């Protein structure tokens, strides 16, 4: 990756934001494990990102922010919350499975740690390139 390629850093930033948001949603699910009628939520980001990345369209280059965008939208991709209203785990109509939520939390934490490591590595490479290899 070249040091001028900030698109991938922006993508990693949005993915880290989504992981942070997902952690909050999972924590909310865990906190409401015994709340009657509570329905668990999940964060959709990777699915939306995959859909956006597989779109094929021509995108015009804008040399001025006042120019009209051509092709793909330049709006940043944001995670969405989806509530599962169709399932039921308990007699109180709550659908939170604590074991499943804890495994999602661990998976999310691992994903976050890998992304932080990658961002750190990339920034170290940028710093090295800007300092002339020192």
ROKOL-680684 format. One record per atom (N, C-alpha, C): residue in one letter; atom name; x, y, z. Coordinates in nm, 3 decimals. Layout:
! ROKOL-680684
  r   a       px       py       pz
  A  CA        X        Y        Z
...
END
This chain:
! ROKOL-680684
  r   a       px       py       pz
  X   N    0.085   -0.118    0.000
  X  CA    0.000    0.000    0.000
  X   C    0.089    0.123    0.000
  X   N    0.064    0.213   -0.089
  X  CA    0.141    0.337   -0.097
  X   C    0.099    0.433    0.014
  X   N    0.190    0.521    0.053
  X  CA    0.159    0.609    0.166
  X   C    0.050    0.710    0.132
  X   N    0.020    0.730    0.005
  X  CA   -0.086    0.823   -0.032
  X   C   -0.223    0.755   -0.040
  X   N   -0.226    0.625   -0.014
  X  CA   -0.352    0.550   -0.023
  X   C   -0.427    0.561    0.110
  X   N   -0.502    0.669    0.125
  X  CA   -0.576    0.688    0.250
  X   C   -0.713    0.622    0.245
  X   N   -0.752    0.568    0.129
  X  CA   -0.882    0.502    0.118
  X   C   -0.889    0.381    0.211
  X   N   -0.780    0.302    0.214
  X  CA   -0.781    0.183    0.299
  X   C   -0.780    0.222    0.447
  X   N   -0.710    0.331    0.482
  X  CA   -0.714    0.376    0.622
  X   C   -0.854    0.423    0.659
  X   N   -0.921    0.490    0.567
  X  CA   -1.058    0.533    0.593
  X   C   -1.151    0.415    0.610
  X   N   -1.130    0.312    0.530
  X  CA   -1.210    0.190    0.541
  X   C   -1.186    0.122    0.676
  X   N   -1.059    0.115    0.716
  X  CA   -1.028    0.054    0.847
  X   C   -1.087    0.138    0.960
  X   N   -1.085    0.270    0.945
  X  CA   -1.144    0.357    1.048
  X   C   -1.293    0.329    1.064
  X   N   -1.363    0.318    0.951
  X  CA   -1.508    0.291    0.958
  X   C   -1.534    0.151    1.014
  X   N   -1.446    0.056    0.983
  X  CA   -1.463   -0.079    1.036
  X   C   -1.440   -0.080    1.187
  X   N   -1.342   -0.003    1.234
  X  CA   -1.319    0.009    1.379
  X   C   -1.438    0.075    1.447
  X   N   -1.493    0.177    1.384
  X  CA   -1.613    0.242    1.439
  X   C   -1.729    0.143    1.448
  X   N   -1.744    0.060    1.345
  X  CA   -1.851   -0.041    1.345
  X   C   -1.828   -0.143    1.456
  X   N   -1.702   -0.183    1.478
  X  CA   -1.671   -0.280    1.585
  X   C   -1.702   -0.220    1.722
  X   N   -1.670   -0.093    1.740
  X  CA   -1.702   -0.026    1.866
  X   C   -1.853   -0.018    1.887
  X   N   -1.923    0.017    1.781
  X  CA   -2.069    0.024    1.787
  X   C   -2.128   -0.114    1.816
  X   N   -2.074   -0.218    1.751
  X  CA   -2.122   -0.355    1.772
  X   C   -2.102   -0.395    1.918
  X   N   -1.989   -0.357    1.977
  X  CA   -1.962   -0.391    2.118
  X   C   -2.070   -0.332    2.208
  X   N   -2.110   -0.208    2.179
  X  CA   -2.215   -0.143    2.259
  X   C   -2.349   -0.215    2.244
  X   N   -2.380   -0.256    2.122
  X  CA   -2.507   -0.325    2.097
  X   C   -2.508   -0.461    2.168
  X   N   -2.397   -0.534    2.159
  X  CA   -2.388   -0.664    2.226
  X   C   -2.398   -0.645    2.377
  X   N   -2.330   -0.543    2.431
  X  CA   -2.337   -0.516    2.575
  X   C   -2.480   -0.485    2.617
  X   N   -2.553   -0.414    2.533
  X  CA   -2.694   -0.385    2.561
  X   C   -2.776   -0.514    2.563
  X   N   -2.748   -0.605    2.470
  X  CA   -2.817   -0.734    2.468
  X   C   -2.790   -0.811    2.597
  X   N   -2.662   -0.814    2.638
  X  CA   -2.625   -0.887    2.761
  X   C   -2.691   -0.824    2.882
  X   N   -2.694   -0.691    2.886
  X  CA   -2.755   -0.622    3.001
  X   C   -2.905   -0.651    3.012
  X   N   -2.967   -0.685    2.901
  X  CA   -3.111   -0.709    2.901
  X   C   -3.147   -0.856    2.889
  X   N   -3.056   -0.943    2.929
  X  CA   -3.078   -1.087    2.915
  X   C   -3.202   -1.134    2.990
  X   N   -3.238   -1.070    3.100
  X  CA   -3.354   -1.112    3.179
  X   C   -3.472   -1.015    3.168
  X   N   -3.465   -0.919    3.077
  X  CA   -3.573   -0.822    3.060
  X   C   -3.686   -0.884    2.978
  X   N   -3.806   -0.891    3.035
  X  CA   -3.918   -0.948    2.960
  X   C   -3.945   -0.869    2.831
  X   N   -3.976   -0.942    2.726
  X  CA   -4.012   -0.889    2.595
  X   C   -3.897   -0.818    2.521
  X   N   -3.777   -0.821    2.576
  X  CA   -3.663   -0.757    2.509
  X   C   -3.623   -0.840    2.387
  X   N   -3.596   -0.774    2.276
  X  CA   -3.551   -0.840    2.154
  X   C   -3.409   -0.797    2.124
  X   N   -3.323   -0.895    2.101
  X  CA   -3.182   -0.868    2.077
  X   C   -3.162   -0.793    1.946
  X   N   -3.053   -0.719    1.939
  X  CA   -3.017   -0.644    1.819
  X   C   -2.881   -0.690    1.771
  X   N   -2.855   -0.665    1.646
  X  CA   -2.726   -0.697    1.586
  X   C   -2.687   -0.582    1.494
  X   N   -2.559   -0.568    1.470
  X  CA   -2.508   -0.462    1.383
  X   C   -2.476   -0.521    1.247
  X   N   -2.529   -0.458    1.144
  X  CA   -2.498   -0.497    1.008
  X   C   -2.395   -0.399    0.953
  X   N   -2.278   -0.446    0.925
  X  CA   -2.178   -0.360    0.862
  X   C   -2.103   -0.436    0.753
  X   N   -2.053   -0.554    0.787
  X  CA   -1.976   -0.630    0.691
  X   C   -2.060   -0.665    0.568
  X   N   -2.187   -0.697    0.590
  X  CA   -2.276   -0.727    0.479
  X   C   -2.295   -0.606    0.389
  X   N   -2.315   -0.490    0.450
  X  CA   -2.331   -0.366    0.373
  X   C   -2.203   -0.330    0.301
  X   N   -2.089   -0.349    0.369
  X  CA   -1.960   -0.320    0.309
  X   C   -1.934   -0.410    0.189
  X   N   -1.963   -0.539    0.204
  X  CA   -1.943   -0.633    0.093
  X   C   -2.029   -0.594   -0.027
  X   N   -2.153   -0.556    0.000
  X  CA   -2.243   -0.516   -0.108
  X   C   -2.189   -0.391   -0.179
  X   N   -2.137   -0.297   -0.100
  X  CA   -2.083   -0.174   -0.157
  X   C   -1.956   -0.200   -0.238
  X   N   -1.872   -0.290   -0.189
  X  CA   -1.746   -0.319   -0.258
  X   C   -1.766   -0.397   -0.387
  X   N   -1.875   -0.473   -0.396
  X  CA   -1.898   -0.551   -0.517
  X   C   -1.973   -0.473   -0.625
  X   N   -2.017   -0.354   -0.593
  X  CA   -2.082   -0.271   -0.695
  X   C   -1.978   -0.233   -0.800
  X   N   -2.018   -0.244   -0.923
  X  CA   -1.928   -0.201   -1.030
  X   C   -1.992   -0.085   -1.102
  X   N   -1.926    0.025   -1.094
  X  CA   -1.973    0.143   -1.166
  X   C   -1.855    0.235   -1.189
  X   N   -1.871    0.318   -1.284
  X  CA   -1.766    0.416   -1.314
  X   C   -1.780    0.531   -1.216
  X   N   -1.669    0.576   -1.167
  X  CA   -1.671    0.688   -1.074
  X   C   -1.585    0.800   -1.132
  X   N   -1.645    0.917   -1.144
  X  CA   -1.571    1.032   -1.195
  X   C   -1.480    1.091   -1.089
  X   N   -1.370    1.148   -1.132
  X  CA   -1.275    1.211   -1.041
  X   C   -1.315    1.357   -1.022
  X   N   -1.327    1.396   -0.897
  X  CA   -1.364    1.534   -0.865
  X   C   -1.240    1.611   -0.826
  X   N   -1.214    1.721   -0.893
  X  CA   -1.098    1.804   -0.859
  X   C   -1.137    1.921   -0.770
  X   N   -1.268    1.935   -0.751
  X  CA   -1.319    2.043   -0.667
  X   C   -1.443    1.991   -0.595
  X   N   -1.458    2.017   -0.465
  X  CA   -1.574    1.965   -0.392
  X   C   -1.707    2.019   -0.444
  X   N   -1.704    2.125   -0.523
  X  CA   -1.828    2.181   -0.577
  X   C   -1.875    2.106   -0.701
  X   N   -1.789    2.018   -0.756
  X  CA   -1.827    1.942   -0.874
  X   C   -1.935    1.839   -0.838
  X   N   -2.018    1.808   -0.935
  X  CA   -2.124    1.708   -0.916
  X   C   -2.060    1.570   -0.922
  X   N   -2.085    1.485   -0.820
  X  CA   -2.026    1.350   -0.823
  X   C   -2.085    1.266   -0.935
  X   N   -2.001    1.185   -0.997
  X  CA   -2.042    1.094   -1.103
  X   C   -2.017    0.953   -1.054
  X   N   -2.116    0.867   -1.063
  X  CA   -2.098    0.727   -1.026
  X   C   -2.133    0.703   -0.881
  X   N   -2.049    0.627   -0.814
  X  CA   -2.074    0.588   -0.675
  X   C   -2.095    0.708   -0.586
  X   N   -2.178    0.687   -0.486
  X  CA   -2.198    0.795   -0.390
  X   C   -2.074    0.805   -0.302
  X   N   -2.046    0.924   -0.258
  X  CA   -1.930    0.946   -0.172
  X   C   -1.970    0.946   -0.025
  X   N   -2.095    0.913    0.003
  X  CA   -2.141    0.910    0.141
  X   C   -2.071    0.795    0.215
  X   N   -2.020    0.821    0.334
  X  CA   -1.953    0.714    0.408
  X   C   -2.051    0.605    0.449
  X   N   -2.002    0.484    0.446
  X  CA   -2.082    0.369    0.485
  X   C   -2.095    0.366    0.636
  X   N   -2.215    0.348    0.686
  X  CA   -2.238    0.346    0.830
  X   C   -2.306    0.215    0.870
  X   N   -2.273    0.164    0.988
  X  CA   -2.337    0.041    1.034
  X   C   -2.485    0.065    1.066
  X   N   -2.563   -0.041    1.051
  X  CA   -2.705   -0.035    1.082
  X   C   -2.738   -0.136    1.190
  X   N   -2.838   -0.104    1.272
  X  CA   -2.882   -0.196    1.376
  X   C   -3.007   -0.268    1.327
  X   N   -3.004   -0.400    1.341
  X  CA   -3.120   -0.483    1.305
  X   C   -3.169   -0.554    1.431
  X   N   -3.296   -0.544    1.458
  X  CA   -3.355   -0.609    1.574
  X   C   -3.423   -0.738    1.530
  X   N   -3.394   -0.846    1.601
  X  CA   -3.452   -0.977    1.570
  X   C   -3.584   -0.991    1.646
  X   N   -3.694   -0.972    1.577
  X  CA   -3.825   -0.978    1.642
  X   C   -3.894   -1.113    1.619
  X   N   -3.832   -1.202    1.542
  X  CA   -3.898   -1.326    1.504
  X   C   -3.866   -1.445    1.593
  X   N   -3.767   -1.435    1.679
  X  CA   -3.730   -1.550    1.762
  X   C   -3.768   -1.527    1.907
  X   N   -3.769   -1.637    1.983
  X  CA   -3.801   -1.630    2.124
  X   C   -3.718   -1.736    2.195
  X   N   -3.643   -1.698    2.298
  X  CA   -3.559   -1.791    2.372
  X   C   -3.623   -1.834    2.504
  X   N   -3.690   -1.741    2.569
  X  CA   -3.742   -1.764    2.705
  X   C   -3.895   -1.755    2.706
  X   N   -3.953   -1.797    2.817
  X  CA   -4.098   -1.786    2.834
  X   C   -4.143   -1.641    2.843
  X   N   -4.052   -1.550    2.877
  X  CA   -4.089   -1.409    2.889
  X   C   -4.076   -1.335    2.755
  X   N   -4.065   -1.411    2.644
  X  CA   -4.055   -1.359    2.507
  X   C   -3.924   -1.285    2.478
  X   N   -3.827   -1.300    2.565
  X  CA   -3.693   -1.245    2.544
  X   C   -3.618   -1.341    2.452
  X   N   -3.535   -1.290    2.364
  X  CA   -3.462   -1.378    2.273
  X   C   -3.309   -1.366    2.285
  X   N   -3.260   -1.325    2.400
  X  CA   -3.117   -1.311    2.421
  X   C   -3.060   -1.442    2.476
  X   N   -2.964   -1.499    2.405
  X  CA   -2.890   -1.617    2.450
  X   C   -2.754   -1.569    2.498
  X   N   -2.730   -1.574    2.627
  X  CA   -2.609   -1.516    2.686
  X   C   -2.482   -1.580    2.630
  X   N   -2.483   -1.710    2.606
  X  CA   -2.365   -1.776    2.551
  X   C   -2.334   -1.726    2.411
  X   N   -2.435   -1.712    2.331
  X  CA   -2.417   -1.662    2.195
  X   C   -2.366   -1.517    2.196
  X   N   -2.423   -1.436    2.283
  X  CA   -2.381   -1.295    2.292
  X   C   -2.235   -1.284    2.337
  X   N   -2.196   -1.367    2.434
  X  CA   -2.058   -1.363    2.482
  X   C   -1.960   -1.409    2.374
  X   N   -2.001   -1.507    2.292
  X  CA   -1.913   -1.550    2.183
  X   C   -1.903   -1.442    2.076
  X   N   -2.013   -1.371    2.050
  X  CA   -2.008   -1.258    1.956
  X   C   -1.917   -1.147    2.009
  X   N   -1.923   -1.124    2.139
  X  CA   -1.840   -1.021    2.200
  X   C   -1.691   -1.056    2.186
  X   N   -1.657   -1.183    2.210
  X  CA   -1.518   -1.227    2.196
  X   C   -1.472   -1.216    2.051
  X   N   -1.556   -1.257    1.958
  X  CA   -1.523   -1.248    1.816
  X   C   -1.502   -1.103    1.774
  X   N   -1.588   -1.016    1.821
  X  CA   -1.578   -0.874    1.790
  X   C   -1.449   -0.814    1.848
  X   N   -1.414   -0.854    1.969
  X  CA   -1.291   -0.805    2.032
  X   C   -1.168   -0.849    1.953
  X   N   -1.168   -0.973    1.907
  X  CA   -1.057   -1.022    1.825
  X   C   -1.046   -0.944    1.694
  X   N   -1.159   -0.920    1.630
  X  CA   -1.160   -0.842    1.506
  X   C   -1.104   -0.702    1.531
  X   N   -1.147   -0.641    1.639
  X  CA   -1.101   -0.506    1.673
  X   C   -0.949   -0.505    1.696
  X   N   -0.898   -0.604    1.770
  X  CA   -0.754   -0.611    1.798
  X   C   -0.673   -0.629    1.670
  X   N   -0.722   -0.711    1.577
  X  CA   -0.652   -0.731    1.450
  X   C   -0.649   -0.600    1.371
  X   N   -0.762   -0.530    1.367
  X  CA   -0.768   -0.404    1.293
  X   C   -0.675   -0.299    1.355
  X   N   -0.671   -0.291    1.486
  X  CA   -0.582   -0.197    1.553
  X   C   -0.436   -0.229    1.519
  X   N   -0.403   -0.357    1.518
  X  CA   -0.268   -0.399    1.481
  X   C   -0.234   -0.360    1.338
  X   N   -0.330   -0.375    1.247
  X  CA   -0.307   -0.341    1.106
  X   C   -0.290   -0.189    1.089
  X   N   -0.374   -0.112    1.155
  X  CA   -0.363    0.034    1.147
  X   C   -0.228    0.079    1.204
  X   N   -0.188    0.021    1.316
  X  CA   -0.059    0.054    1.377
  X   C    0.055    0.023    1.282
  X   N    0.049   -0.092    1.220
  X  CA    0.153   -0.133    1.125
  X   C    0.160   -0.037    1.006
  X   N    0.044   -0.002    0.950
  X  CA    0.041    0.088    0.836
  X   C    0.094    0.227    0.873
  X   N    0.055    0.277    0.989
  X  CA    0.104    0.409    1.031
  X   C    0.254    0.407    1.056
  X   N    0.305    0.297    1.108
  X  CA    0.450    0.284    1.128
  X   C    0.521    0.287    0.993
  X   N    0.464    0.219    0.893
  X  CA    0.523    0.221    0.758
  X   C    0.519    0.361    0.699
  X   N    0.409    0.434    0.719
  X  CA    0.400    0.572    0.669
  X   C    0.508    0.658    0.734
  X   N    0.523    0.644    0.865
  X  CA    0.622    0.721    0.937
  X   C    0.763    0.691    0.886
  X   N    0.790    0.564    0.861
  X  CA    0.920    0.523    0.809
  X   C    0.943    0.585    0.671
  X   N    0.840    0.581    0.586
  X  CA    0.853    0.637    0.451
  X   C    0.875    0.789    0.456
  X   N    0.805    0.856    0.544
  X  CA    0.819    1.001    0.554
  X   C    0.952    1.043    0.614
  X   N    1.010    0.958    0.696
  X  CA    1.141    0.989    0.756
  X   C    1.256    0.935    0.673
  X   N    1.230    0.892    0.553
  X  CA    1.335    0.846    0.465
  X   C    1.394    0.712    0.505
  X   N    1.315    0.624    0.562
  X  CA    1.363    0.491    0.599
  X   C    1.426    0.483    0.735
  X   N    1.425    0.593    0.809
  X  CA    1.484    0.590    0.943
  X   C    1.381    0.565    1.048
END
